[in-house]
C-alpha cells in the first residue's frame, strides 16, 4: 500500500485508489504528516478538530477502525498510535531521501546526478500538503515546515543547474517564482545571475531595479549586500562565481554508548549472565554473534542490557543500541536501521547512500577494526539483522528475538525460559519489597504461580503492590485467582496482555487461528495431532502455522516427548490469552466442532494405544478391539499425551460434549490407573460424570461413576466407595441395566473385606452374570476378585483353580488377552503355591509375572511381584538375596508414595528375621508394618500384623 501527502491525501493498494470517508482521510493525513511517530489520542484529536466535540474520542476510535479495515497498518503502542512507513511507501519520506542524496552528489562534484535527484524529489509535490482534508490549525506549522523544505530544495536545485550552465531553463522557471514571492531576495539573486551568464545583461539590471523597488516600497529596506555585489558585477560585466553549495561533512567518530540504563539490583539469571558474558569475549576470528530468544515478557531485553553493561570494557570503541520492533506488525526496515546507526557514527544525513547494500558497506567501513558492541533488540528475523552485523572480528553483536534465529551463521543461541522459583521470588521481592513478600510466603507463592514466573508479570504484580501499600499480598493473590490473571497484570505502560497482543498482531491469519485453538484445551504441551484435530486439517497443513508461532516466540518447540515426537509448549499466561481469543473470535458452533473433533481423535488414539491394558471397569462399548501383547510405543505415547488427553476429556465435558467426554475417559482410565495416576483418573471421571448427570445421560454417568469408584479401589480406598457401589447397584437394578449392575455388584464385593464370605458370594454372582452376558473382560475382573478373596480365606487350592482357569481363558480368547490379567493371575497362582509349600514353583510364577509387569511398565504390579519373589527366596534360605530384593522393593514403594507397600516389605523382613532367629528384629519389623497400615482399608493385613506382633512379644517373654 502506497501513501502520498504532498498535495491531496492519496492511498493506493496495488495501484488502485483506496476510498476513505473525509474524517478518516483527515486522521490518515495526520499520520502521514508525522510518519513513524507516536501520536497520542489527544494530539490526534487536536490535529483533526479545532473545537473537538464531546464525541471526539469515540469518533477517533471509529476512524482508526475504518483505517485498519482498509488495511492501513496503524499500530497501537504504549501512549498512542503509530503508522510506520518507509520512503518506498510515502512521498514525503521519498522526497527527503532524494534531497539528501542530491546534496551529497552535489558536494561530491556530481552536479548531473544531483540535478536528476532534485528533479525526482520536487516532482513528488502535487500541491500544498494535505490540501484536500480538513485539519486543525495546530497542524499548519508542520505544513509550513514541509513547504519551507521544498523551497530550500528548490534553491539547491537551482544552484546545481547554474553549475551545469542551464541558464535559459532557469530564467523561464525563476521569472514566475519571483512574481509569486517578490520579497525573496535569494530568488532575485539567482534570476540576475542566470540572466547575466546567459548574456542578457540589460535584463539582469532590470531585475535588480525591480527587486530594489519592491523591497524599498514594501519593507523600506535596501537590497542585501549579496544582491548589491551582484548588481555591481553586472554593471562591470565581471564574472560572478556560483553560490556555494551546501557542504556534507562526515566528522570523525569517537566511541559512544547508546545502551539503555541497566536495572539497579538486577537479580537472578546468574547462569545465563555468566554464559553470555563468556560468549562475548571478543577474541574470536570473526565477530561474536549471540542471540537470546524466548517468549514475550520473559526478560530477554533486560538480560541483554545487563550483560551489555557488564562487557562494556571489552568494547571501548562504543556500544550501539537499536530497537528492531520485530514483534510489531511493522518491523523496522534494515535500511532505516542502518541510517540510524550511521548518523550515530557521525555520518551526515545528506551523505547517506540510498540503497541498503551501500549503507551496510558504509556501516561496516565506519566500525572496521574497532571494538564495538552492537545490541539489537527484538529482531524479526535473520534478513533484518544480517546487514547490521559488523565485518571485523573485534566487534560483537548481542541480539534478542522472540523466536530462534537458526539461519544466523556462527551465532551462539540461548533460549531463555522463565526463571527458577527462587529467582522469581527474588524478582518479586526486589520490586514489592523483601519484607513484604517474606511476611506472607503462601500468598507470595500463589502470586508466583498465577504469574507463571514470567518476569514481566512479576514486575507488574510488584508494581501494583508498591502503588497499594495497604494491600496484603493475599488480596492480589485472590484477584489473580478469581479472574483471568491477565485482567490484573497491568501497571502504567506495562501490560502483559498488550505485550502478547503485539506479537499476536504480527501473525498470519492461519497462525492466529492455530494460536487461539491452542487455548481450547488447558494442556501444558501438545503434539501436532492435537492441533490438526482442533483445526480440522492435516498435520502438514498446520505445521507451517506452528513454525510461525515458534518464530514469534508464542510457543516453544525445542523438545521431544516420551514418544520421540516434537512437542509444542506455551506459557500459562499465553495459554490464557489464547483461551480468551478462542472464546472471542470463534463462534459457538466452531468451538463445539473443534472440541468434538479433538475429543474423537483423542479417544481413537487412546483406545488404540491402550490395547495392551484391560478395559475399564464398566460395560465395554461395542466394537472394542482385541487386546495385544505389551506395546512400548503405545505406552510411551500415552505417557507423553496423558496431560492433553485428560484436559481434552475435561474440556469436552464442561462444553457439554457428554458422550465424547465419557468415551474418552473410558478409553484413557485403564492407563491412568495402571500407571498410578489415580488423581487424574478420579478428577477426569468425576468431571465426566457430573456433566453427564447435568445432561440427563444416565448411561454415561453410570459408566463414569463405576470406573471412578474402581480407581479408588485400586489405590486401596475401597471403604470410601462402598456406598457409591451400593448406590450404583440399586440404580442400575431399578433401571433394568443388568450389565452395569454386574459391575456394581463386583464393586460391592471389593469393599467387603470385613465380610469375606459375602464378598466371595457377590463376586461369584457377578462372574455368573458376566459369563451369561458374554463379557470376557468383566469375567476376568470377577475372577481376579474371587481368587483374592479365596486367598484371604485360606482356600489356596480353590484360588489356584480360579487362576488356572483364568489363565487358560486369557490364552484362548484373543479379545481379552491382556498381559495385566496374566501378570495378576500369575502372582496369585504363585501365592497359592507358596502357601502350600511349593516355593520353587511359586518363584517360577512370580518371575514370569514380574517380567510381564516390567514389559508393561506396571509399577504397582512389579513392586508386589518383587516382594513376593523375595519372600519365596527367603523361605528357601536365600536370606541375603531376599533382603537385597526387599531393599530395592522398599525404595520403589517409597518413591511411589505407597505406604501399604512399605508395610508389606516390613512384614516380609519380619518373617526373614524370625527365620534367622532374631525375634527382636522381627518384632520391630512387624510393628513398623502395623504402624504403616490403614486399618480401615487393610483389615486382613492389619489382623495378620497384629497376630505376628503378639507372637513376637510372646516369644520374647
N, C-alpha and C positions, 0 to 999 in steps of 0.2 A: 504494500500500500504506500502511495506517494502523497506528499503534502506540499502545499505552497501557501505562503503568507505575504509575499512581496507583490501585493496587489489584492484582488479579491481572493478570499479564502477558497482554496481548492483541495479536494481529497479524491484520489482515484485509486481503484483496485484493479490491477492488471489493465490499466489504461482506460477503464470505464469509470465515469464520474460516480461518486457516492453521494446520494441525496440526503441532506440533513435539514431538520427544521431550523428556523432562524436562531433561536436561543441556543440550541445545541451547537450550531456553527459558531456562535459567539464564544461559547465556552471552549470549543476547539481552537478558536483564534487566540485565546489567552494562552493555551498550552503551546501553540506554535510560536507565539512571540517570546516564550520562555522555555525553549526545549531543554530537556534533561535537568529541569529544575523542580524541586519540591515546592508545590504551591498549596498553602493551607486553604481550608474551606473559606475562611474569612477573606483571604486575598482573592480567591476566585469570585466570591460574591461582590467584593468591592470593585473588581475589574469588569463585571458584567452589568451591574446596576449602579447608577449614581445615587438613587434613593431606593435601597433594597426593600422589597415588600416583606410582609411578615412570613410569607411562604417561601422566602428565598432559599432556605436550606433544603426543604423537601424538593423544591423545584430544581435545585442544583443536583440533587441525587438523581432526579428523573433524567436530567440532561446527561449526566455521567453514564447512566444505564443505557440511554439511547446511543451514546458514543460506543460503548462496549458492544452493544448489539450490532453495530455497524462495523465491528472488528477493529475499532480504533483501540489500541492497546494501552489504555490508561491504567496504570498500576496503583494500587493502594499501598502506601508506605507509611512508616511512623510519621505522624504530624501532618499528613496531607496526601497529595496525589502527584503523579509524575508521568509525563509522556516521554519515553526515551526514543530518540531518533538520531540517525547519523546523516552525514552530508549527502549520502546517496538517496535519502528519502525526504529531505526538507530543503527547500530552495534557499532559505536564509543561511543555513549552515554551509550549503554548497557555495553560496556567494562569498562567505567569509574565508572559506578554504581556498577558493580560487584567487581571491585578492592577496592572501598571504603568499601563495605560490608565485603570483605575478610580481610582487615586490621583491621576492627573493631572486627571481630570474633577472629583474632589472638591476639589482645590486651586483649580480654576478656578471653583468655586462652582456646580457642576452635580451636586448630590447624587443626583438622579433617575437620571441616566445612570450615575453611579458605582455606584449600587445595582444596576442591571441588569448591569453588567460584573462586579461582585463575585459576584453570583449565578451568572453563567456560569462564572466561574473555579472556585468551590467546588463547583459541580455536577459538575465533572470528577473529583472524588475519589470512588472507589468502595470504599475501604478503605485498609489500610496499603500503601505502595509495595512492589511485587514480593512480595506476601504469599504467593503460591502456588508460588514456586520456591525451591529450596534454595541459599542463598548463604552465603558465609563471614562470620565475624564482622567482618572488615575493612570490609564494605560497610555495616554498621549505622550508622556515623557519617553516611554520605550519606543514609540513610533518615531518620535523626533530623533532619538538616538540612532535608529536604523537609517533614517534619511540623511543624517549627518555622515554616517559611514559611507553611504552611497556617494555623496558629494566628494568626500575625501578620496574614494576610489576613482571617481571620475577625473579628479585633478591629477592623480597619479598616472592615469591612462593618457591624459593629455600630454604630460611631461615625457612619457615614453615615446609618443608619436612625434613630439618635437625632435627627439633624438634620431628618429627614423626619417625626418625630413618630410613628413606628411602634412605640409603647411596648408595647401588648399583645402584638404579634407577637414583640417582643424578649423579653418576660418568659417566654413559652412556650418560647423557644429557650434562654434563659440558665439556667433552673432546672435542667434535666438536665446542662448543662455544668458548673455549679458543684458538682453532686453528683458528677460524674465526676472533676473536678480541684479539690477543696476548698481547696487551698493557693494557687490562682491569684487573687491579690488584684485584678487588673485585671478579671476576670470578676465578682467580687463587687461591685466598684465600678459596673460597667455595669448589673448587676441592680438595685442600690439606686437608681441614677439613673432607670432605666426605671420602677420602681415608684413612685418619688417623683413623677415627671412624669405618671404615669397616675393620680395622686390616691390611691395606695394607700400612705399614709404609715406605717401600722402595720406593713405587710408589709415596707416598706423598713427600718424599725427592727429588725424581727425578723431580716432578712437580715444586718444588721450584727452582731447578737448572735451569730448562728450563725458568721459569719466569724471574729469575735474568739475565740469558744470554740475553734474548730478550730486557729487559729493559736497560741493560748496552750498548748493541750493537746499539739499535735504539735511545735511549734517553740519554745515558750516565749518567743514574741515578741509584742508588741502590734501591732495593725494599723498600716499605713503612714500617714504624715501625710495623704496624699490621701484615704484611706478615712476617717480621723478627721474631716477637714474636711467631708466629705460628710455624715457622721453628725451633726455639729453643725448643718449647714444644714437637714437633715431635721427635727431637733428644733425648730428655729426656724421651720420651714415657709417657709424662704427659697428664692428661685430659685437654681438651680445652672447655670452655663454648661456647654455641651457640651465634651467633651475636644477639645483642639487636634488638628486633622488633620495628617498628615504633609505637610510642605511640599515642593514641587517647584521646584528652582532651575535657572535657565539662566545660569550665570555668564558674564561677558564672556570671549570667546575671544581669545587672543593667538596670534600666529604660532608654529607648531611644525614640527619636521622629523621625519618618520617614515621617511625613506629608509634602507634598509639601507646598511651601510658600502660605500664604493667599494673596488675591488680595488687594493691598492698595486702600483705598477709595471704598470699597465694597458698592454698593448702591442697594436699593430696597430689596425685599423679606423679609420685616420686619415680616410679619405674619408667613411665613414659618420658618424663623430663630427662632422666639420665640417658635413655636410649637416643632421644632426639638430639641432645647436646653432643653425644658421641658421634652421631651420624653427620653432624655439621662441623666436622673437624677442619675442613678447608685445606686438606693436604693431598687430595687425590689428583689424578692426572686429567680429570675432567671436572666441570662444575658439579658440586654435590647437589642432588635434587632429592628432597624429602617431602613426601606427601602425607597428610594427616586427613583421613576420611572418617565419616561417621554420620549418624542420623542428626537431623536438626535439633539444636538445643543441647547437644552432648558436651559442648565446651571446646570445640576444635579451635576456634579463633582465640579464645582466652589462653589456651595452652600454647598455641603458636606464638602469640605475642610475648608470653612469659619466656619461652625458650629463646626467642629472638633477642630479648634484652640480655639474657644470660651469655650469649655468644657475641655480643657487640664488639668486644675487644679483638676478636678474631677477624673482624671485618672493619678495619679503621677507615677505609675509604668511603664508607656510607652504608646506611641501612634504608632501603626503599620499601614503600608500602603502597599497595593499591587494592581497592575492593573491586572484585570482578563481577559481582552480582550474579553468580551462576545460578542461584536458587530463585531468581526473579523471572518473570515472564520475558524479560528483555535483557539477557546477559550483555555486558559491555563488549563492544567490538574491539578486537586486538589493535586495530589502527588507532582508535581513540585512547586506549590504554598506553600505547607507545608514545602518543603525543603528550600525554600527561607525564610520563616518565622523562621524556626528552626535555620538556620545559623545566622539570625539576633539576635535570642535569645541565641547565644553563643554555639550552638551545632556544633562540628567539622564535616566537610563534610564526613569524613570517618566513623563517628558514626551514620549516618542516616540509619534508617531501610529501607528495600526495599519496603514494602507494604504501601499503602495509609492508611490502618487502623492503622498500627503500628506508622506511622508518626503522624497521628491525635492524637493518645493516648499520644505520647511524647510531642506534642504541647500543649495539654490540661494540661498535668502534669507540663510543664515549667511555665505556667501562672496561675496555680491553686491558688486561694485565693489572687490573685493580682488584682489591679485596672488598667486594661489595656483597651484602646480603640483601636478597630481594624476597620480601614476604608478599605472597599473592593470596589474598583471602577470598574464599568462596568461588572456586573455579567451576566453570560449566563443563569443561572437557579438555582433552588434550589439544584440540585445534585452537582453542582460545589461549592456552598457556604457551604453546610451543614458540611463538615469536618473541616471548618475553624472557626466554632462557639466555643467560649470558654465554659468550663463546669461549671464554678462557677459564682455566682451572681454579684460580684463586677466589673466584666468586662462588656463591651458593644460592640456591632457591629453596625456600620453605613455603609450601602451599597447602591450603586446606580445600577440601571439596566434600560434598555430601555423599558422593559415591566414589568408588575406586577409580583410578586412572591407570588401567593396566597397560595402555599403549605408550606411556611415558618411558622412553628408553633410558635405562640406567637409574631409574628412580627407586629410592628406598621407601616402601609403603608401610604405614602404620594405620591399622583400623582401630579407631577409638570407640570404646564401649562405655556404658555408664560406670562411674567409679564404684569401688567396693564399698560395703556398708560403712566401714569406719571413716573413709574419706568423705562419703556423702554426709554423714553426721557432722564431721568437722566443717564441711562447707555450710551446712545449715547453721551451725553454731557460730561460724565466722560472720554470718550476716545478722542473725537474730540475737546473738549473744550467748556465750558459752554457759553462763549460769542459768539463763532462762531455759535452755534446752536440757541442761542437766537436772532441772527441777522437776521435770515430768518425762522421764525416759520412755514411758509407754506411749504417750501421745506423740513424742518425737519419732518413735519407730513407726507409728501409724502414718505420720506425715511423709516419712521417707518411702513407705510402701505406696502411698497414694501418688506420690510424685515419680514412682518408678526409679528413684535415684537419679533422675535426669537433672544435670546441673542447672539448666535454665529454670526448670520448675522449682528447684530448691532455692535458687536466688530469689525468685518471685515470692515463694512462701515465706522466706526470711524477711523480705522487704515488707510484706503485709503485716508480719508480726511487729516489725520495727515501727510502722506507722500506727499500730494499735497496741501501745504498751500495756493497756489494761486487759487485753485478751489473754486468757490462759491458752496454752498450746492445745488443750483439749477442744477448744472452740474451733480452731482452724482444722484440726483433725476431723471433727464432726462434720464441718462443712464440706470437706473434701470427700468424705464417705457418703454423705446424704444425697449429694447431687453429682452430676458429671464433674470430675475434678477440673476439667478444662474451664468450667464456668468460674472457678475461683482462682485460677492461675494467671492472673494479670495484675500488673502494678506499674503505673506510669506508662512509659513507652515499651515496657516488656510485656509480652503476651504470648503464651505458648501456642494458643490456637492460631494467632496471626502468623507466627513463625511456621507452623505446619501449613497454613493456607498458602504462604508464599511458595513453598516447594510444590504443593499440590497444583498451583496455578500453572506451573511450567509443563505439566504432563499433557500428553496427547489424550484425546477423548477415550480411546480404548484403555489406556493405562489408568485414567481416572476411574473408569468403571471397575476395573480389576481391583484397584485400591479400595473402593468402597465395598466391594464384595468381600474383601478380606475382613471387613468389620462385621460381617454377618454372623460369624462364629467366633466366640471368645477363646481361641486356641493360641497357645504360645508360639507354635510354628506349624507351617503347612507344607505339604509336598504339592507338586504340580497337579496331581489328580484332583485335589480338593478345589483348587482354583478353577480348573477346567469344568468340573461338575457345577460349581456355582454359576459359572458364566454360560453354561450350556454350549461349550465349544470344545474343540480338541486341545490336547496338551500343546501341540505345535502352535495353535492359534494364540494361546495365552502366554507362550514363552517369551515373545518379544515384549509384551507389557510388563512381565515380571522383571526382565532385564532393565527396562526403562525405570521401574520403581527402585531397583537396586542402585542404578546410576544416580538417581535423585536422592539416595540415602533414606528412602522411606521404608525399605526392607533390607535385611541383610541376607546374603546367600553364600556365606563362607563356610558352611559346614554340611557334612553328610550325616544322615540319621543312622539308626541301628540296622536299617535295611540297605545302607550304602546308597541312598538316594538323596539328591540335593534337597535341602530344607530351607524354607524362607521364613524368617522371623521378623517380628515387628514389635517395637517398644509398646508397653501397655498404654501409654498416653496416645500414641499414634493410632493404636487399635481403637481406642475410644473415639478419636477423631473420625476414623474410617466408619465406625458404627453410626455416628451422627449423620454422616453423608449417606450411608446405606438407607437410613430411615427417611432422610430429607429428599433424596434425589431418585430413589427407586420407588415406583408405585407399589401399592399393597399387593397387587397381583404379581408384579415382578419379584417382590421379596418372597412371597409364598412359593412361587415357581422355583426360585433359586434354592431355597431350603429343601423343597421336595426333591429336587434333583440330587443335591449333595447327600441327603439322607438315604435315598435309594441307592446311590453309588456306594456310600459307606457301608450299608447293610450287605450288599452283594459282595463287596471286597472282604468285609469282616467274616462273613459266613464261609467264604472260600478259604480264607487264611486260618480259620479255627477248625478245620475239618479233622485235625488230629485230636481234638478235645471232645468230651461228651457233650451232648446237648444240654441246654439249660433245664432247670427243674420246673417244667411246665409242659403241657401238651405241645408236641412239636408241630410246626406249621407244615402244610403239605409241600411235597417236593423237596424234602431235605436230602441233601447229597450224602452218599455213604461216607463213613469215617475213613481216615487214611492213617498210615504209619506216621511216626514223628516227622515233621517237616520244618527244618530250621528256617527256611525262607519265610514261611507263613508266620512262625513265631516272632521272627525279627521284625517283620512288617507290622504285626500287631503291637509289638513293644514300641516301635517308632511312632505309630499313629494313635496310641492309646488316648493321649490328651485330646486330639482332634475328634476321634470317634465319640468320646464321652461328651465333648462340647456340642457336637452336631446333634446327638440324641437329646440333650437337654434343651438346646435351642429349638429344635423341631417341636418338642413337647410344649414349650412355652408359646410357640407360634400357633398352636392348635393342630399341628400335624400329628395327631394322636397315634394313628395306626403306624405311620412311618417311624415315629419315635419308639414305639413298643417293639416293632420288628427289629430295629437296630439294637435296642437294648437286649433283646433276647439273644441275638447273634453274638453280641460282644461279652455278655455276662460270664460265660464259661472261662474265657481267657482272664478276665479280671479276677475271678475267684481263684483259679488255679495259680495265677502268678502272685496272689496275695494282695491285690488292690481292692480290698473289701470296701474301704470307704468310698472309692469311686463307684463301685458297683451299687452300693446301697443308696448313695445320693442320686445316681442316674436313674435307677429303677423307681425310687420314690418320686422323682420328678415326672417320670412317665406315667406312674400310677395315678398321681394327682391330676395330671392333665386328662387322662382317660376318664377319671371319675367326674371331672368337671364337664366333660363332653358327653357323659352318659354311655360311654363304651365299656360295658361291664366285662366283656371278654378280655379286652386289652388290659383293663385294670386288674382283673384276677390273675392273669399270667404274670404281670409285672410284680404283683404282691407276692406270688408264690416264689418267684426267683429271688426277690429281695429277702424274704424270710429264709430261704435256703442259704443265701450268702451269710446270714447271721449264724446259722447253724454251723457252717463251715469254719467260721472263726470262733466256734465254741461258745456261742451265746444262745444256746438253744432255749434256755429258760425265758429269755427275753421275748421270744417269738412264739411261745406256747399258745398264748391266747390268740395270736394272729392266725396260726394254722387252724385252730378250732373254729374261729370266725369264718375263715375261708371254707372250711369243710361244710359248715352249716349253710353258707351262702350258695355254694356250688350244688349241694344236695337239693336245696329248695328250687334252684334254677334248672334242675334236671341235667346239669353238666357233669355226667359221671366221670369223664376223663379228667377234668380238673380236680374233681373230688378225690380221685385216686391219688393224685399228687399231694393234695392237702392232707389226706389220711396218712400217707407216708411221712409227711412233715410232722404230724402229730406224734407218730411213733418215735421220731428222732428226739422229741422233747420229753419222753417218758423214762428218763434214766432212773428215776426213783421207783419205777414200776416196770421192771424189765419183762415180766410176763405179758403185761398189756402191750408193751412196745412190740414184742415179738408177734403177738396176735394181730396188731394193727398192720405191721409191715407185711405179714404173710397174706392178710386180706388184700392189701394194696397190690402185692405181687400177682395174686389171682386175677384181680381186675385188669392189670396191665397185660397179662397174658391173654385175657379174653379180648382186649382191645387191640391186640397185635402191636403194642408199643414196646419194642425191644429195649429202647433207652430207659423207659420207666421201669421195666422189669429188672434191668441190671442195677439201677439205683436201689430198688427194693431189696434185691439180693445182697447188696452191699450192707444195707442196714440190718438185714436178717443175720448175716454172718457175724457182724459186730456184736449184736445182742447175744447170739449163741456163745461167742467167746466170753462175754461178761458173765453169762450163766454157767460157764464151765463145760458146755456141751461141745467139746472140741471135735469129736467125730462128726457131729452134725454140721458144725461150721466148715470142716474140711469138705464135706459132701457138697455144701452150698457153693463153696469156692470152685470146686472142680466142675460142677455143673455150669457155673457162670463162665469159667474159662473156656469150656467147650463151646458155649454159645457165642462167645467173643470170636473164637477161631472160625466157627461155622458161618456166622451171619456177617457178611461184609458191611451191611448197613449200620452195625453197631461196633465195628472193630476199633474201638478207641483204646489206645495204649494206656490211658489213665485208668480205665477199668481193669486192664490186665495187671498194671502195677499194684492197684489196690488189692485185688484178689490174691496175687502172688504174696504180698506181705501178710495178708490174713491167713493164707494157707501155711506160710512159714510159721506163724504164731501157733497154729494148731499142731504142727509138727514139734515145735519147741516144747509146748506144754505137755505133749505126750511122750517126751523123752527122745525125740529123734532130732537132735541138734544139728547133725551133719546135713540131713535132708532140709532142715529149716534154713541153714546157711545157703544152700543152693537156691531156694525160692527167694530169699532176701536179696541175694546178689543179682538175680535176674530182674527183680522188681526195681532194685537200686539203679541198674543200668538203664532201664526204661525211664525212670524219673529224671536221670541226668540227660538223656536224649530229649526229653520233653521240657527240660528246664523247669521242672516242677519242684520248687524248693521245699515246700512242706512235705511232699512225699519222699524226697531224698533224705531229709532230716530224720523222719520217722523210720524209714528203712535202715538207715545207717545205725540208729540207736539199737534197733532190734538185732542187726547183724553183730554189733559189739556185744550185746547180751549173750548171743549164741556162742560167739568166740570165747567169751569168759567162762561159760558153763563147761566148755571143753578144756578149761585150764589155761587158755592162752590169755592170761590176765593183762600182760603188758600191751599186747596187740589191741585188746579191747579198750584199755584205758586210753591209748593213743587215738582210737576211733572216737571215743566219747569226748575227748578234749576238742577234736575237730568239730564234732557234733554240737558241743556246747557253744562254741564260737558262732556257729551257724544260727542257733536258736537266739543267742543274744543279739546278733546283727538283724535278725528278723523281728525282734521285739516279742518273741514267743515265750512267755513265762511258763506256760504249761510244758513246752518242750524242755525248758531248763529244769523244771521239776522232775520230768521223767528221766532225764540224764542223771540227776541226783539220785533218783530211785535205783537206777542200774548200778551206779557207783556204790550205793549202799549194799546191793547184793554182792558185788565183787569184793568189797571189804569184808563182808561176812564170810565169803568163801575162802578168803585169805586168813581168816581167824582174827580179824581186827574188828571186834564188835563195837568198840567205842567210836571208830571212824564210821562204821555202818550207821550208828545212831545219829551222828552228825549229818550224814547224807540224807537219811530218811526224814529227819526233822526239817532239813532245808527243803526237801520235796514237799512236805506238808505245808510249809510256810508259803510256798510259791503257788500252790493250787487254789483255785476258786471253788470253795465247797459247794456253791450253788449250782455251778455248771459241770463240776467234775466229782460227782458224788461217788462213783465207783473207785476212781483212783485215790480220792481222799480217804475212803474207807480202808483201802489197801495200805496206804502210807501210815495211817493211824495204827493199823494192826502190826506193821513192821516196827514202828517206834516202840510200841508196847512190848513186843518180843525182845528188842534190843535192851530195853530197860530191865526186863525180867532177867535176861542173861547176865546183865552187869550187876544184878543184886539190888 
